[in-house]
Amino acid sequence: MNIQVNGEWRQIGAQDLAGALEEIGLGGTVVATAVNGEFVPASSRAAARLAEGDRLEVLSPMQGG
């Protein structure tokens, strides 16, 4: 299916958020995620189903000040 990942269209075979992160190489990385503007905690990613045209945002934590 086609979904947007950080604004870029990608072809993803995974049906859930956890699988999509694995597929794009971020499976073991500490990130914050949102699907269609709704925050999805790490504990809920395997249950978060994806659909054609969904918008996935993936953000890495940053340090600084």
Phi and psi restraints in degrees (range 20) as a CNS / XPLOR table:
assign (resid 1 and name C) (resid 2 and name N)
       (resid 2 and name CA) (resid 2 and name C) 1.0 -95.1 20.0 2
assign (resid 2 and name N) (resid 2 and name CA)
       (resid 2 and name C) (resid 3 and name N) 1.0 126.2 20.0 2
assign (resid 2 and name C) (resid 3 and name N)
       (resid 3 and name CA) (resid 3 and name C) 1.0 -133.8 20.0 2
assign (resid 3 and name N) (resid 3 and name CA)
       (resid 3 and name C) (resid 4 and name N) 1.0 160.5 20.0 2
assign (resid 3 and name C) (resid 4 and name N)
       (resid 4 and name CA) (resid 4 and name C) 1.0 -92.3 20.0 2
assign (resid 4 and name N) (resid 4 and name CA)
       (resid 4 and name C) (resid 5 and name N) 1.0 129.4 20.0 2
assign (resid 4 and name C) (resid 5 and name N)
       (resid 5 and name CA) (resid 5 and name C) 1.0 -117.4 20.0 2
assign (resid 5 and name N) (resid 5 and name CA)
       (resid 5 and name C) (resid 6 and name N) 1.0 111.0 20.0 2
assign (resid 5 and name C) (resid 6 and name N)
       (resid 6 and name CA) (resid 6 and name C) 1.0 50.3 20.0 2
assign (resid 6 and name N) (resid 6 and name CA)
       (resid 6 and name C) (resid 7 and name N) 1.0 43.5 20.0 2
assign (resid 6 and name C) (resid 7 and name N)
       (resid 7 and name CA) (resid 7 and name C) 1.0 85.5 20.0 2
assign (resid 7 and name N) (resid 7 and name CA)
       (resid 7 and name C) (resid 8 and name N) 1.0 -2.6 20.0 2
assign (resid 7 and name C) (resid 8 and name N)
       (resid 8 and name CA) (resid 8 and name C) 1.0 -113.0 20.0 2
assign (resid 8 and name N) (resid 8 and name CA)
       (resid 8 and name C) (resid 9 and name N) 1.0 128.4 20.0 2
assign (resid 8 and name C) (resid 9 and name N)
       (resid 9 and name CA) (resid 9 and name C) 1.0 -68.7 20.0 2
assign (resid 9 and name N) (resid 9 and name CA)
       (resid 9 and name C) (resid 10 and name N) 1.0 132.9 20.0 2
assign (resid 9 and name C) (resid 10 and name N)
       (resid 10 and name CA) (resid 10 and name C) 1.0 -134.6 20.0 2
assign (resid 10 and name N) (resid 10 and name CA)
       (resid 10 and name C) (resid 11 and name N) 1.0 146.6 20.0 2
assign (resid 10 and name C) (resid 11 and name N)
       (resid 11 and name CA) (resid 11 and name C) 1.0 -90.2 20.0 2
assign (resid 11 and name N) (resid 11 and name CA)
       (resid 11 and name C) (resid 12 and name N) 1.0 119.4 20.0 2
assign (resid 11 and name C) (resid 12 and name N)
       (resid 12 and name CA) (resid 12 and name C) 1.0 -122.7 20.0 2
assign (resid 12 and name N) (resid 12 and name CA)
       (resid 12 and name C) (resid 13 and name N) 1.0 135.1 20.0 2
assign (resid 12 and name C) (resid 13 and name N)
       (resid 13 and name CA) (resid 13 and name C) 1.0 -90.8 20.0 2
assign (resid 13 and name N) (resid 13 and name CA)
       (resid 13 and name C) (resid 14 and name N) 1.0 -22.1 20.0 2
assign (resid 13 and name C) (resid 14 and name N)
       (resid 14 and name CA) (resid 14 and name C) 1.0 -67.0 20.0 2
assign (resid 14 and name N) (resid 14 and name CA)
       (resid 14 and name C) (resid 15 and name N) 1.0 149.9 20.0 2
assign (resid 14 and name C) (resid 15 and name N)
       (resid 15 and name CA) (resid 15 and name C) 1.0 -101.7 20.0 2
assign (resid 15 and name N) (resid 15 and name CA)
       (resid 15 and name C) (resid 16 and name N) 1.0 -10.0 20.0 2
assign (resid 15 and name C) (resid 16 and name N)
       (resid 16 and name CA) (resid 16 and name C) 1.0 -132.0 20.0 2
assign (resid 16 and name N) (resid 16 and name CA)
       (resid 16 and name C) (resid 17 and name N) 1.0 166.4 20.0 2
assign (resid 16 and name C) (resid 17 and name N)
       (resid 17 and name CA) (resid 17 and name C) 1.0 -63.6 20.0 2
assign (resid 17 and name N) (resid 17 and name CA)
       (resid 17 and name C) (resid 18 and name N) 1.0 -41.7 20.0 2
assign (resid 17 and name C) (resid 18 and name N)
       (resid 18 and name CA) (resid 18 and name C) 1.0 -60.7 20.0 2
assign (resid 18 and name N) (resid 18 and name CA)
       (resid 18 and name C) (resid 19 and name N) 1.0 -44.2 20.0 2
assign (resid 18 and name C) (resid 19 and name N)
       (resid 19 and name CA) (resid 19 and name C) 1.0 -65.4 20.0 2
assign (resid 19 and name N) (resid 19 and name CA)
       (resid 19 and name C) (resid 20 and name N) 1.0 -37.8 20.0 2
assign (resid 19 and name C) (resid 20 and name N)
       (resid 20 and name CA) (resid 20 and name C) 1.0 -63.8 20.0 2
assign (resid 20 and name N) (resid 20 and name CA)
       (resid 20 and name C) (resid 21 and name N) 1.0 -41.2 20.0 2
assign (resid 20 and name C) (resid 21 and name N)
       (resid 21 and name CA) (resid 21 and name C) 1.0 -63.2 20.0 2
assign (resid 21 and name N) (resid 21 and name CA)
       (resid 21 and name C) (resid 22 and name N) 1.0 -41.0 20.0 2
assign (resid 21 and name C) (resid 22 and name N)
       (resid 22 and name CA) (resid 22 and name C) 1.0 -59.9 20.0 2
assign (resid 22 and name N) (resid 22 and name CA)
       (resid 22 and name C) (resid 23 and name N) 1.0 -45.6 20.0 2
assign (resid 22 and name C) (resid 23 and name N)
       (resid 23 and name CA) (resid 23 and name C) 1.0 -63.3 20.0 2
assign (resid 23 and name N) (resid 23 and name CA)
       (resid 23 and name C) (resid 24 and name N) 1.0 -34.9 20.0 2
assign (resid 23 and name C) (resid 24 and name N)
       (resid 24 and name CA) (resid 24 and name C) 1.0 -93.7 20.0 2
assign (resid 24 and name N) (resid 24 and name CA)
       (resid 24 and name C) (resid 25 and name N) 1.0 8.0 20.0 2
assign (resid 24 and name C) (resid 25 and name N)
       (resid 25 and name CA) (resid 25 and name C) 1.0 88.2 20.0 2
assign (resid 25 and name N) (resid 25 and name CA)
       (resid 25 and name C) (resid 26 and name N) 1.0 18.1 20.0 2
assign (resid 25 and name C) (resid 26 and name N)
       (resid 26 and name CA) (resid 26 and name C) 1.0 -118.4 20.0 2
assign (resid 26 and name N) (resid 26 and name CA)
       (resid 26 and name C) (resid 27 and name N) 1.0 19.6 20.0 2
assign (resid 26 and name C) (resid 27 and name N)
       (resid 27 and name CA) (resid 27 and name C) 1.0 -60.2 20.0 2
assign (resid 27 and name N) (resid 27 and name CA)
       (resid 27 and name C) (resid 28 and name N) 1.0 -41.7 20.0 2
assign (resid 27 and name C) (resid 28 and name N)
       (resid 28 and name CA) (resid 28 and name C) 1.0 -98.6 20.0 2
assign (resid 28 and name N) (resid 28 and name CA)
       (resid 28 and name C) (resid 29 and name N) 1.0 10.2 20.0 2
assign (resid 28 and name C) (resid 29 and name N)
       (resid 29 and name CA) (resid 29 and name C) 1.0 -94.6 20.0 2
assign (resid 29 and name N) (resid 29 and name CA)
       (resid 29 and name C) (resid 30 and name N) 1.0 143.3 20.0 2
assign (resid 29 and name C) (resid 30 and name N)
       (resid 30 and name CA) (resid 30 and name C) 1.0 -79.1 20.0 2
assign (resid 30 and name N) (resid 30 and name CA)
       (resid 30 and name C) (resid 31 and name N) 1.0 111.9 20.0 2
assign (resid 30 and name C) (resid 31 and name N)
       (resid 31 and name CA) (resid 31 and name C) 1.0 -141.1 20.0 2
assign (resid 31 and name N) (resid 31 and name CA)
       (resid 31 and name C) (resid 32 and name N) 1.0 161.7 20.0 2
assign (resid 31 and name C) (resid 32 and name N)
       (resid 32 and name CA) (resid 32 and name C) 1.0 -102.1 20.0 2
assign (resid 32 and name N) (resid 32 and name CA)
       (resid 32 and name C) (resid 33 and name N) 1.0 142.2 20.0 2
assign (resid 32 and name C) (resid 33 and name N)
       (resid 33 and name CA) (resid 33 and name C) 1.0 -130.7 20.0 2
assign (resid 33 and name N) (resid 33 and name CA)
       (resid 33 and name C) (resid 34 and name N) 1.0 149.2 20.0 2
assign (resid 33 and name C) (resid 34 and name N)
       (resid 34 and name CA) (resid 34 and name C) 1.0 -141.7 20.0 2
assign (resid 34 and name N) (resid 34 and name CA)
       (resid 34 and name C) (resid 35 and name N) 1.0 141.6 20.0 2
assign (resid 34 and name C) (resid 35 and name N)
       (resid 35 and name CA) (resid 35 and name C) 1.0 -118.7 20.0 2
assign (resid 35 and name N) (resid 35 and name CA)
       (resid 35 and name C) (resid 36 and name N) 1.0 122.1 20.0 2
assign (resid 35 and name C) (resid 36 and name N)
       (resid 36 and name CA) (resid 36 and name C) 1.0 52.7 20.0 2
assign (resid 36 and name N) (resid 36 and name CA)
       (resid 36 and name C) (resid 37 and name N) 1.0 39.5 20.0 2
assign (resid 36 and name C) (resid 37 and name N)
       (resid 37 and name CA) (resid 37 and name C) 1.0 83.8 20.0 2
assign (resid 37 and name N) (resid 37 and name CA)
       (resid 37 and name C) (resid 38 and name N) 1.0 0.1 20.0 2
assign (resid 37 and name C) (resid 38 and name N)
       (resid 38 and name CA) (resid 38 and name C) 1.0 -107.4 20.0 2
assign (resid 38 and name N) (resid 38 and name CA)
       (resid 38 and name C) (resid 39 and name N) 1.0 123.6 20.0 2
assign (resid 38 and name C) (resid 39 and name N)
       (resid 39 and name CA) (resid 39 and name C) 1.0 -58.6 20.0 2
assign (resid 39 and name N) (resid 39 and name CA)
       (resid 39 and name C) (resid 40 and name N) 1.0 136.7 20.0 2
assign (resid 39 and name C) (resid 40 and name N)
       (resid 40 and name CA) (resid 40 and name C) 1.0 -123.5 20.0 2
assign (resid 40 and name N) (resid 40 and name CA)
       (resid 40 and name C) (resid 41 and name N) 1.0 111.8 20.0 2
assign (resid 40 and name C) (resid 41 and name N)
       (resid 41 and name CA) (resid 41 and name C) 1.0 -67.1 20.0 2
assign (resid 41 and name N) (resid 41 and name CA)
       (resid 41 and name C) (resid 42 and name N) 1.0 156.4 20.0 2
assign (resid 41 and name C) (resid 42 and name N)
       (resid 42 and name CA) (resid 42 and name C) 1.0 -55.1 20.0 2
assign (resid 42 and name N) (resid 42 and name CA)
       (resid 42 and name C) (resid 43 and name N) 1.0 -36.3 20.0 2
assign (resid 42 and name C) (resid 43 and name N)
       (resid 43 and name CA) (resid 43 and name C) 1.0 -69.1 20.0 2
assign (resid 43 and name N) (resid 43 and name CA)
       (resid 43 and name C) (resid 44 and name N) 1.0 -14.9 20.0 2
assign (resid 43 and name C) (resid 44 and name N)
       (resid 44 and name CA) (resid 44 and name C) 1.0 -108.2 20.0 2
assign (resid 44 and name N) (resid 44 and name CA)
       (resid 44 and name C) (resid 45 and name N) 1.0 1.3 20.0 2
assign (resid 44 and name C) (resid 45 and name N)
       (resid 45 and name CA) (resid 45 and name C) 1.0 -64.7 20.0 2
assign (resid 45 and name N) (resid 45 and name CA)
       (resid 45 and name C) (resid 46 and name N) 1.0 -36.9 20.0 2
assign (resid 45 and name C) (resid 46 and name N)
       (resid 46 and name CA) (resid 46 and name C) 1.0 -66.9 20.0 2
assign (resid 46 and name N) (resid 46 and name CA)
       (resid 46 and name C) (resid 47 and name N) 1.0 -27.8 20.0 2
assign (resid 46 and name C) (resid 47 and name N)
       (resid 47 and name CA) (resid 47 and name C) 1.0 -91.0 20.0 2
assign (resid 47 and name N) (resid 47 and name CA)
       (resid 47 and name C) (resid 48 and name N) 1.0 -10.8 20.0 2
assign (resid 47 and name C) (resid 48 and name N)
       (resid 48 and name CA) (resid 48 and name C) 1.0 -81.7 20.0 2
assign (resid 48 and name N) (resid 48 and name CA)
       (resid 48 and name C) (resid 49 and name N) 1.0 101.1 20.0 2
assign (resid 48 and name C) (resid 49 and name N)
       (resid 49 and name CA) (resid 49 and name C) 1.0 -75.2 20.0 2
assign (resid 49 and name N) (resid 49 and name CA)
       (resid 49 and name C) (resid 50 and name N) 1.0 143.5 20.0 2
assign (resid 49 and name C) (resid 50 and name N)
       (resid 50 and name CA) (resid 50 and name C) 1.0 -106.5 20.0 2
assign (resid 50 and name N) (resid 50 and name CA)
       (resid 50 and name C) (resid 51 and name N) 1.0 152.3 20.0 2
assign (resid 50 and name C) (resid 51 and name N)
       (resid 51 and name CA) (resid 51 and name C) 1.0 -134.7 20.0 2
assign (resid 51 and name N) (resid 51 and name CA)
       (resid 51 and name C) (resid 52 and name N) 1.0 157.9 20.0 2
assign (resid 51 and name C) (resid 52 and name N)
       (resid 52 and name CA) (resid 52 and name C) 1.0 -48.1 20.0 2
assign (resid 52 and name N) (resid 52 and name CA)
       (resid 52 and name C) (resid 53 and name N) 1.0 129.3 20.0 2
assign (resid 52 and name C) (resid 53 and name N)
       (resid 53 and name CA) (resid 53 and name C) 1.0 86.5 20.0 2
assign (resid 53 and name N) (resid 53 and name CA)
       (resid 53 and name C) (resid 54 and name N) 1.0 -0.5 20.0 2
assign (resid 53 and name C) (resid 54 and name N)
       (resid 54 and name CA) (resid 54 and name C) 1.0 -61.8 20.0 2
assign (resid 54 and name N) (resid 54 and name CA)
       (resid 54 and name C) (resid 55 and name N) 1.0 153.5 20.0 2
assign (resid 54 and name C) (resid 55 and name N)
       (resid 55 and name CA) (resid 55 and name C) 1.0 -108.8 20.0 2
assign (resid 55 and name N) (resid 55 and name CA)
       (resid 55 and name C) (resid 56 and name N) 1.0 117.6 20.0 2
assign (resid 55 and name C) (resid 56 and name N)
       (resid 56 and name CA) (resid 56 and name C) 1.0 -108.7 20.0 2
assign (resid 56 and name N) (resid 56 and name CA)
       (resid 56 and name C) (resid 57 and name N) 1.0 126.4 20.0 2
assign (resid 56 and name C) (resid 57 and name N)
       (resid 57 and name CA) (resid 57 and name C) 1.0 -112.7 20.0 2
assign (resid 57 and name N) (resid 57 and name CA)
       (resid 57 and name C) (resid 58 and name N) 1.0 131.6 20.0 2
assign (resid 57 and name C) (resid 58 and name N)
       (resid 58 and name CA) (resid 58 and name C) 1.0 -126.2 20.0 2
assign (resid 58 and name N) (resid 58 and name CA)
       (resid 58 and name C) (resid 59 and name N) 1.0 121.7 20.0 2
assign (resid 58 and name C) (resid 59 and name N)
       (resid 59 and name CA) (resid 59 and name C) 1.0 -122.8 20.0 2
assign (resid 59 and name N) (resid 59 and name CA)
       (resid 59 and name C) (resid 60 and name N) 1.0 136.0 20.0 2
assign (resid 59 and name C) (resid 60 and name N)
       (resid 60 and name CA) (resid 60 and name C) 1.0 -93.8 20.0 2
assign (resid 60 and name N) (resid 60 and name CA)
       (resid 60 and name C) (resid 61 and name N) 1.0 139.7 20.0 2
assign (resid 60 and name C) (resid 61 and name N)
       (resid 61 and name CA) (resid 61 and name C) 1.0 -66.3 20.0 2
assign (resid 61 and name N) (resid 61 and name CA)
       (resid 61 and name C) (resid 62 and name N) 1.0 146.5 20.0 2
assign (resid 61 and name C) (resid 62 and name N)
       (resid 62 and name CA) (resid 62 and name C) 1.0 -126.6 20.0 2
assign (resid 62 and name N) (resid 62 and name CA)
       (resid 62 and name C) (resid 63 and name N) 1.0 147.5 20.0 2
assign (resid 62 and name C) (resid 63 and name N)
       (resid 63 and name CA) (resid 63 and name C) 1.0 -109.9 20.0 2
assign (resid 63 and name N) (resid 63 and name CA)
       (resid 63 and name C) (resid 64 and name N) 1.0 158.2 20.0 2
assign (resid 63 and name C) (resid 64 and name N)
       (resid 64 and name CA) (resid 64 and name C) 1.0 146.7 20.0 2
assign (resid 64 and name N) (resid 64 and name CA)
       (resid 64 and name C) (resid 65 and name N) 1.0 -175.1 20.0 2
